[in-house]
């Protein structure tokens, strides 16, 4: 007696079906790559309307590298150089952004935090794994938030590591607001920012920026573990022609961790 085997493609379908994750919201949606941004690709085609349809919590920048983008509670905020934040029009476009639908999985309690490095260290120690993605939200009063934004640029664009010298740094003291952040694992080097990446928005949603430093006492970090990454690459000759071969780790470090003086 012989038995008939299921076709191979059907077997694969069954494997993939049962391999699907239990929850549908555990996804990081990312447009373009951090290395493309570092290389000077500052114009994208993704609109704010389409971005927030993929997730209501996130960060990035606007076309021409015009300031910082903070997505909070489903609303995209455009933070200009100098720290002023306004709601970005639905038609505004981004060259790089990362969003998720925030769904709290874990709470981490943080006591006295004197600087960004100390906060990152405490959070990293509390993460269930360093090999997953995490969206992280902190709401409350901060004794200090040091933030920056870069003015919009004109073509021909220069690399981001050069333009960061023109960043405008602002300091907020004794301010209520929200830290919007992501942890990305080391294996996404060149695609995203390995480790932590933070943006800030005040409680009244009128000021903010890319976080360079912060301090606070007794806040809670709400953490959403994310096990899927959806990466969408820009279409067009600009992205297709950009040189993504060089290792830009040193440039990223300069942009993220070594702020220049305010000019």
N, C-alpha and C positions, 0 to 999 in steps of 0.2 A: 504494500500500500504506500502511495506517495502523497505528500502534502504539497500544496501550492504556496509559494512564498509571496508576500506582499511586494509589489514593485518597489525598487530602491528609493524612488523619489517620494513615495508615500511614507516609507519608513523615516526618511529625513523630515518630512512634514510633521510626523508624530513627535519626533525628538524635539524639534523647534517649538511645537505647540506646548509641550510640557515644560520646556525650558523658559517660557515667558515668566517675567517677574510677577509677584503676587499683587503689587500695587502699581497703578498706572501713572502716578504722579512723580515717581522717583527719577526724574530726568533733568539733566543739565542741557539746556539748549544754548549753543554757541554759534555766533556768526563771525566768520573769518578766524585768523590766528594771531596770537600775540607777536610772533615774528614778522608777520606781514605789516602789522602796525609799527613795529620797531624800524622796519625798513622804509617807512614813509608812505604806506598805502592808507591815506586818510579820507578816502571817499568810497562809501559803500552804497548799496542800493536798497537795503532793508529799511523800511519805514517803522516809525514808532508804533503805529497801529498793528503792523504785522508782528513786531517784536513782542509786545505785551500780550498778544494772542497766544504766544508760546510760554509765557510765564510772567507773573506779576511781581517778582522779586529779583533784583539784579543790578548790574552795573556795566559801565562801558564808557564810550565817548560819542561825540557827534561829528558829522562830516566836517572836514578841514581841521580836525583835531580841536574843535571849538569847545573847550571846557570839558566837564565831566558829566556823565549820565548816571543818575540814580533812579532805579525802578523800585517803588515801594507801594505796597497795597494796590498794585495794578495800575499805578500812575507813573509815567516817565517824567522825571525832572531834569532840566538842563541847568547845570551849575556853570556859570560863566567865570572867567578869570576875575578874581576879586571876591568870589564866594557867593554872589547873588544867584538864587535858584528860582526858576519859573517852570511851569508845566510846559513840556515840549509839545509842539504841534504834532498831530498824528501823521502829518506828511514829512516831518523831519526825518533825516536818514542817519544811519550809523555805519562806521567802517569796522567797528568791533564792539561786541556786546555779549554778555552772559546772563541768562535768566533761568529761573525755575519757578514752579508753583510751590510756594513755601508751605510745608506740612510738618510741623514740629514732631521730632522723634525722641529727642533727648534734651534735658536741661542741665547745664553746667553752672554752678554757683561760683562766682569770682569775688574774692574779698578786695583788699586794697591793691590796686594796680597803678604803678607809678609811671609806666611808659608802654609803648606799643610792643616792644620786645618782650616784656614781662607778660603781657596779656596773651600774645601769640604762644609763648612757651606754656603757659597754664592751659590754654585751650588745646594745644597739640597733645599734651599729656592726657587730656580727658577724652580725646576722640577714640571711638571704638576700634578704628583701623586707620592707618595712614595710606591705605591703598584704595580708598573710596573717595568720592566727592562729597562735600558738605556745604550747604547753605547755612549761614550763621547770622543771627539777628540779636542785637543788644539794644534794648530801649532803656532810657533813664537819664539821670543827670551826670554830666561829665565835668570834672574840675578843669580839664583841658582837652581840647581837640585841635591839633595842628593839621591844616588841610591845604591842598593846592589845586590849582587849575591852570591850564595853559591857554593862552589866547589863540583864537582861530588863525590859521596860516594861509598863505597864498602860494600858488605854484611858481616855480618848482619847489616841491616840498623837500625839506631836509630831514635826516633821520631823527627819530624821537630823542635819542640820547643827546643830541645837540640842542634840540628845542626845549628840553627840560630846564636848561639854564635860564629860560625866559619865564619859567613858571611863576605865578603870583601866589604867595603863601599868606594864609590868614590864620589867626589864632582865635579860638573861641574859649572863653573861660566861664565856668559855672553855668553851663548851658544844657538844656534838655534836648534830646534828640535820639537818633537811631543810627547805629552802625550796621551797614549792609555789607556782608562779606561772603567770600567763598574760600574754601580749602580745596586745592587741587593736588592730586598725587604727583610724585616726582616723574612718573613715566610720561606726563604730558608736556614735558619741556619742549619749548618751541611752538606748542599749540596753545597753551594757556600759561598762566603764572603759577609755577609750582609753589606750594605752600599757601599762605594767606594773601588775600587781596581785599582791601577795605575802602568803602566810600561812606560818607557821612551826610546826614540831612537833619537839620534842626526840627524840633517838634512842630513848629509852625510852618515848616516846609518852605522857608524863604532863603536859607543859606546852607552851604555845605561844601563838599569837595572830596578829592582823593586823600585818604588819611595817611599822614606821615608820622603822627604821634598822638597819644591820648593818655588820659589818666582819670581814674574814678575810684569810688569805694562802693562795694556791695551791690554789684549788678548781676543779672542772670543772663546767660547766653542760651538762646534757644537754637537748637541744632536740628537740621533736616538732612538725613543721610540720603545720598543720591547715587544710584548704581548704574545709571545709563547716561551716555553722552551722545547727543545728537549734534554733529558738527556740520554746519552749512558753509560751503566755500563761496565767495563772491564769483559771479560770472562776469567775464569781460577781459579785455586784453591787458588791463592794468595788473590784475591779480595774476594772470597767466604769465606775465613777463617778470614779476618780481623775483629776485634771487633769494630763495629760502634755504639755500645750502649752508651758508656760514652759521657757526655757533654764535648766537647773540646773547648768551648767558651774562656776559660782563655788561653789555648794554642794558639788559633788563635790570640787573642789580643797580646800576647807576640811576635808572629811571625810578625804581621802586624804593630804594633805600638810602640814596645819597642826594638829598635835595640841595639845590644850589641856593644861594642867597637871593632874597627878593630883589628884583630890579625895578 
